[in-house]
Amino acid sequence: MNKNISNHNDELRDKKPIEIIKWALEESKNPILTTNFRPYEAAIIHLCTTVMPDIKVVWCDSGYNTKATYIYADKIISNLNLNLKLYVPSQTSAHREVFMGTVPGIEDPRHEEFTEQVKLEPFNRAMEEIKPDLWITNLRKGQTDFRNKIDILTETNQGLLKVSPFYYWSDSDLDVYMREHSLDNEFDYFDPTKVDEKRECGLHNQGEKS
């Protein structure tokens, strides 16, 4: 890890998430927040829009979300007046299913191609078009083995700074934040590229510096 980033992580460890976000946004010219509207995403979205109401919020919609997730997303987008940047796969799910069938399991050799089509390609397209200088996420310690090894700040191989202001917060901590700010949660969520909650989806560990 970059020495400066390591030093900043030491300095930020005991800071409040809003202090971390303010620090990160201070020097940023073109930040983005990525979201998938999974549980607790309302917290990071609320935090960022409190500091920067017009921040670009990138949603790479796989097309396989649950009905509850779509309703939840629509509510957050409307209530928080998000500057949403929606990216979807180049193929519809119906088109893909003609050639690939239903969502391939993680042991299926087609799963890697499926992940590329529904998640990685739309995300990489968003990054190429927006060209952000800061990437804000809601990664937290304890979610996956990969996420246990990172920190509040990380850097991609392309030199993009990534910040996760709630990194050291537990679900209980976020429950308190959600109650304090009257934010609803939604647990009916499914990521077709992960299947197992403890498995990394491939988005955050691609091109990541260790």
N, C-alpha and C positions, 0 to 999 in steps of 0.2 A: 504493500500500500504506500502511496505517496506520503512522504514524511510530513508535509504540511497538512494533508488531510488527517493523518494520524494525530497530529497535535490539535487540530480543530476538533476532532472527535473527543479528545480529552477535555477540551474547554467546554464543549456543548453538552456533555453527558448529564450534568445536573441542571441544565436549563429547561425551562418550560417549552412545550412545543411551539407556542406562539412566538417565543423569543428566538427559537431556532429558525422558524419560517421568516421572521423579519430580518434576521441576519443573512439568510440565504438569498432573499429577494433584493437586498440592498444593492448588490453589485450586478444583478441579473438584468439583462435587456430583453430577453425573450424566453421566459420560463414557461413550462407546461406542467400540468398535473395530469397523470394518467389514472383512470378509474375503470373498474368493471362493475361497479354497483353491487359488490358482494357485501356481506355483513360488515358493519362498522365503517363503510366507506363514507357515509354522511359526515362522520367526524372530520376526516381529512379535507373533505370538500368544504365544509363549513369553516374550518380553520383557515384554509387558503383564501377563500373568498372574503373572509373578514378583513384580511390584510390587503388583498388585491382583488376587488370585486370582478374585474374583467379578465382575470387570468384564463388562459386557454386550457380548457378541460378536454382531454383527448379520451374518447371512448372507442375502443376497437371491439365492436359488437360482432361476436362470432356467428350470430344467428341461431344459436342453440340455447339461449337463456330461457329460464322458466317464465311463465306468465306473471308470476309474482315479482320477479326481478324487473321485467319491463314496466310494470305498474309502479314499482318503487322508483325506478330510474326516472320515469316521467314526472313523478311527484317532486323529486329532488331538483330536477332540471327546472321545473316551473317555480317551486318555492324559493330557490336560491338564485333564480335568474341567471343560469350558467351560460357562459360563453363557450358552448359545446362545439367540439370538432369531432364529428362522427366519421369513423372509418369502418368499412365493412369489406368482407372478402370479395374478390372479383367475380366469384361464382355464387349463385344462390345455393342454399342448402338443398333445395329440390334437385337442382342440376347435379350437384356433387353426389347425391344419394343414388342417382342413376348408375354411376360408374363405381362408387365406393361403398354403396349400401349405407346402413345406419352408422352411427358413430363407432369407429373401430376401437377396440380395447387396447390397453397399453402394451399388450403382448402381440398385437397384430402388426405385421410389418408395414401396414399402411398408416399406422398411427403417426409416424413422423411426418409423412406427407400431409396428413390431415391437419396437424398442428401448424405446419408451415402455411397452409392455405387459409385457415380460419383465424390464426393469431399472429404469427410472425410477419407474414407479408403485409397485412394491413398496418401493423405497428411500424415496420421499417419504412413503409410508404409515408406514414404520418411524420416520422422523424426526418425523412428526406425533404418533405414539402415544408414543414414548419421550421426545421433547423434550430431547435431550442439550444439555449446555453445553460439551462438548468432543468433537471427532471425531478419532479416531486412525486413520491410514492407513499403508500401506506404499509410498506414492509415492516414486519415486527419480529423481534426475536421470539423463537419458539414455534414459528409457523412451519418451517421446513429445515432440514439439515443445512442447506445452503444459506438460508437467512440467519441461522445461528452464527455463521462465520463472518458476517459483515458488520456494519455499524451504522450510526446515524448518517454518516457521509461515506460514499464510495465513488469510484470513478470508472467509467467504461473505457475500453481500449481506444475509443475515439476521443477520449479526453473530456467527455461530458460528465459534469458533476451531478450526482444523484443524492437526494436528501430524503430521509425518512424520519420526520419529526416525532412520530409516536413509537419509534423503534423499541424503546425499553418499557413501553406501557403494556399492561395486561388487558384482557377482556374486561375485567372488573373496573380498571381505571377508565377504560373507554365507556363503559356503562354509565359511570358517573358523569363524564363529559356529555354524553348524549342526553342524559336527564337534565343537566344544567342548562342545556341549550335547546331543549324541547325537540330533539331530533328522533325520528322514528328509525327503527332497525328492521331488517328483513332477512330471515334465515333460510328461506326457500330459494337456494342458489345452487347452480350446477355449472362447473367448468368442464366441458367435454375433453379438454386437453390434459387435465390433471387426474380426474376420476378419484384418486386418493388425495385427501386434504394435505397429507404430509409430503406429497410429491410435488416437485417444482414443475411449473408449467412450461418452462423453456424461455419465457420472455425476459426474466430478470437475470438469468445466469449466462445469457449469450453475450460475449464480448466484455465480460466483467473482469476487471483487474483484481488480482488477489493480493 
